[in-house]
Amino acid sequence: MSLTIPVPERDGSPPSSLEAASPHSIIEPDSDPSDGMQSCDTSTKSVNQSIFDFVRENGRTYHRYQAGSYPFPNDQLENERMDLQYEILKVLFKGRSYFAPLEDPRRILDIGTGTGKWAIEMGNIFPQAEVTGTDLSPIQPEWVPNNVKFVIDDANEEDWMLDPMDFIHTRLLLGCFSDFREIIARSYQNLKPGAWMESQEIMPTVYCDDGTMGPDYAYAEWVQTQDQAAMNVGQPMRIANKLKRWYEQAGFVDVHEEVFKLPINSWPKDPQFKMLGRFNETNFLDGIQAWSLQLFTKGLNWTKDEIEVYLVHVRKSISDRSVHGYNKIYVVWGRKPFDHETEPPKTAS
């Protein structure tokens, strides 16, 4: 089911409760127990027929090119969920598609573009720019702005075969790479001096400010289980809170970080947070199987039946409004220094 969330226009009005949250800010829970809503041979490959012959596994489809390197499905159900997720973040960011102070960018790269919505939007915002979205799956629309193109490509390849970029963007790529620091380093190499990189990432850890989340909260336990499975296959999930440090270690300057809170369901009292939580609950319920199947079968040796039984209680906990849980969304951006201000990159840790 496709869902559309109205995106508020950016203006000069005072910040709302959806502005970047400090670690100490509190979202007020709604005292009303009801939801208030009715239930509801080169690194770049030409696209050919074999790439559309998706891998089928446990009732879902996965990318054919570099099969197995991305652990999540690429079928219609997942694509619709990703589009919903895109709209959720658009509202959370108050309509902003990027945070870096861009000035007339001419070459923009979106790594892991998914369904391509961000790349298409940037093509419309900057009609003079050439926007390239790369992904392992050819799931992007055919009709796009003339200045937007999609390429089947693997960012794990050392040589991206690109002209220098003005802006490189990543979003929600947790669990996609063995070491995201390598993606940051390659982005740095492929940027013009003075150009920007930005990453928008979710921290999967469940946070709670008021003690309503007990130690037996099933969704928090699932997060830990998924984290262990991801570590077992060598594709870490917990990267969001490390991005700022990794940017600085790679050599970026003027590095900024903003952190937003995203409710798991509609427990908040604030109307916009409640709306975001309501749609995010749908996002999580639609995505929980996709985020479990391949990681749990390969990383924990679980069967599909074992996973489905396990997820019954996890889904119920996601919809439990008595638990005031949320995730943190990290937005980090930094600039590649000009030659005269370059310092040797810091030692990675």
N, C-alpha and C positions, 0 to 999 in steps of 0.2 A: 504494500500500500504506500503510495507516494503522499508525503505530507509537506506542506509549505508553511513556513513561519514568516510572518511579516517582519521585514528588516527595518529598524528605525533609522531615519536619516541622521547623518552626522551634523551637529550644530554646535553652537557656542554656549549651550545651556550648562548649568552646573552639573558636575558628575552625578550619575545615578548610582544605585547600589551595585550595578553591574561593572563598575570600573575595577581596574586591577586591585586585587585584594591583598592586603598585607597579611603576614602570617598570624596577626593578632586580631584581625577584623572578624566579626561574628555575623552569621546569617541568622535572622530571627525565625524560629519555627512557627508554623501556623498552628494555633490551638484548636482549630476546627478539625475533627478527625476525618471528615469527608474530604474527597479530592476536589470538590467543587466543579466537577466535570463529569459528563456521562462517560462510561468506559469505552474505550476505543482500541667469418674470420675477421671480422672487424668487430669492434665493440658495439657498433650500431648495425642492426639487421633490418633488411627490407621486410615489410609485412608480406608473408605468403600464406598459402592455405594451411600449411602445417602448424603455424602459430595459432590458428583458430581451432585446431584440433585439441581442445583443452583436456587436461588430465582429469579423469573422473575417479573420485575416491569418497567413500562413505556418503554417497548421495549428493555430494557437492562437486563443483568443478574448480580446477586450479590452473595456473598459467602453464603453457607448454614450453616456452623459451626459458632456459635455465631452470627447468622443472625442479621443484623442491626447495628452492632458495628463499621463497616467500611463503610463509606457513598459513596464509589465510586465503579463503576462496575468492573467485572472481565472477561468480554467477550473478544472475539478475537480482536475487534477494540481497546479496551483499552490496551490489552496486546501488540499489535503492537506499540501503542503510547508510552507505557512505555519503550519498547526496543529502540525506536527512542530517547526518553528522556535520556536513559542511554548513547547512543553514543554522544549526545550533551554535556553532562557533561564530558565525557571522553576527548573530544576535548578541552573544556573549561579548564580542569585541566592539559592540555598538556600531556595526556596519563597516568596520575597518577590515580591509583585505590584507593589509601589511602595516607594519609599524616603523620600518626603516625610513629615514628622511630622503626619499627618492626624488631626484631632479632630472626629468626628461630621460629616463632609461631607454636605451635602444635595443638591448639584448637581454632577455629575461629567461631564466631556466627554472623549471619546476620539476624537482626530482621526486619520483614516485607520484605521478600526477593523478593516478586512479582514474576516475571518470572524467577528469579534465575540467571540472567546474572552476577551479581557481585560475587555471591558465586562461580559460575563455574570458573570465571576468577581467583579468589583467590586460588581455588583448583589447577589450572594450574601453578600459580606463586609459590605456596608453596606446592609441591607434597607430602612433609612429614607431612603436617598438615591435621587434620580432620576438614572439613568445614561443618557447619550445617546452613541451611537456614530455618527460620520459617515463616509461613504465615497462614492466615485464609482460603486461597483458594489453591486447588491443581492444579495450572496452570503452574507448572514447567515442563521442558522436562524430558522424561524418561531416555534418554541416557546422562549420566553425568560422569565426572571423578570418579574413584573408591573411591576417598577420599572426595567426596561431597555427602551429603544427605539432603533431604528436609523433614520437619516435619510440620504437621498441628498443630498449637499451637497458643495460645493467650497470648501475652506478658502482658496483664492485669492481668493474674493469678499471685498470690503472689509467688507460688513455681514453679520455672522454671524446677526443677528436672534435673539439669545439673551438670556435673563436672566443677570445676573452669576453666575459659577461659583465653586465652592469649590475645584475641582481640575481642571486640564486636563492631559491626558496625550498624549504622542506616542511612537511606537516604530517604529524602522527605516523612516524616511521619506526616507532618502538617495535622491537622484535624482528626487524627486517634485515639487520646487519650484525655481523659478529663483533664489529668495533666501529661505532659511529664516528669516532675520532678520525678514522680514515676518510670518511665522507666529508667531514669538515676540512681536512687537510687538502683533499682534491678540489673542493670548492674554492679554497683559498688560491690554489694554483691556477684555477680557471677564471678568476676574477681580474678585471682591470684594477690598477692602483686607484684607490678612492671609491671602489665599488663596494656593495653591501651583500651580506648573506643574512638570512633570517630563518629561524626554526620555530615552529609552533608545535608543542608537544605536551601530551598528557602524562602525568605521573599516576601510574595505576594504583598506588597505595590509597586506601580509603581513610579519609580523615573525618573526625567528629569533634566538635568543640564543646559539647554539653553533656558528655557522659552517657548518651542514649545508645551508643554502640557497645554491646557486650562482647566478651571474648569468643562467644559462639556464633557471631554474625556470619552467616553462610557465604555471603558475597565476599567479605574480607578474607575468609578462608580460601575461597576460590582464587582470589588474586595471588595469594601465597603459593597455591598449587600451580597456577599457571606460570608464576615466576620461576619455580623450581623446574618445570618442564622446559621453559625457554632457556634456562641456564644449562640444562642437560644437553640441549641441541646446539648450544653455543650462540644464541641470539638473544641477548639481554633485553628486558623490558624497561628496567628502571634507568632511563637516560635523561629524563627531563631536567632533573635538578642538578645535573652535571654539565649542562650545555654551556653555561656562562664561563665556567672554568676551562672547558675544552676549547671554546672560541679563543679565549685569551692565550692559552697554551699554543694554539695554532698560529698566533701572530696577529690576530684581529685587534683593532683598537676601537675606542668609543663603543665598547660592548655594553649593552643595556639588557635588563631583564625585567619583565613584568609578570606577575602571577595572578591568575584569575581563579575563582572558585566556581565549580560547576556541580550543582546538586545531582544526586543519583536519581531522585524521583521528586515528586511535587510537594515535599514536606515544608518548604519555606513559606512564610507568610507574605513576603514581598511578591507582588503580582508577576513581575517579569522573571524573577527567580523561580516562581512556581511554574510559569509557562515553560521555562527552560528545563526544569526538572521533569515536567510531564513528558516533554519530547525526548529528553535524555533517557528516561525510563524505557520508552519505546525503542530507542537506539540500543540500549543495553540488552533488552529482551530479544531483539532481533539479531543481535550480534554475538550473544554468549556462546551459541553452538559453534559459530564460525571461528571464534577466538580459542576454542577448546579442542576441536576434533584433531587436527594434524599435530598440534603441540603435545596433546595428551597421549595420542597413539604412538608417536615417535619418541617423545621425551620421557614418558612414564610407562609405556607398554600397556596402556589401557585399551580395552575393546570399545567399539562404538556403543554397545549396549551399556557397558559400565559408565561411560561418559553421560549418556542420556539419563540414566537413573540418578547419577550424581547431580545433574543440572536441575532436577525438579525442585530441590530445596533452595538452590542458588537463585532460581527465577523468583521464587516466593519472597526471598529476602530482598531482592532488588526492588520489589514493589511494597516493602514494609515501610510505611510512612512514620512509624514510631521511632525508627532509627534515622537520625539526622546526619547522614553521611554525604560526603562530597569528594570530588577529585580536584586536584590542582592542575591548571593548564599553564604551562610556562611558555612565554614568548621571549626569545632571545635574538638580538640582532647586533651585528658588528661590522666594522668597515675595514677593508684591506688598506693598510697605510700606503701613502705615497712613498716613493723611493727615498726621499730625504728624511723620512721619519721612521724608517724600518729598523726594528730591533730583532736580534735573533730570537726565534720562537722559544718559549719556555719548555722545560723538560716535562713530558707528559707523565701523568700519574693516575 
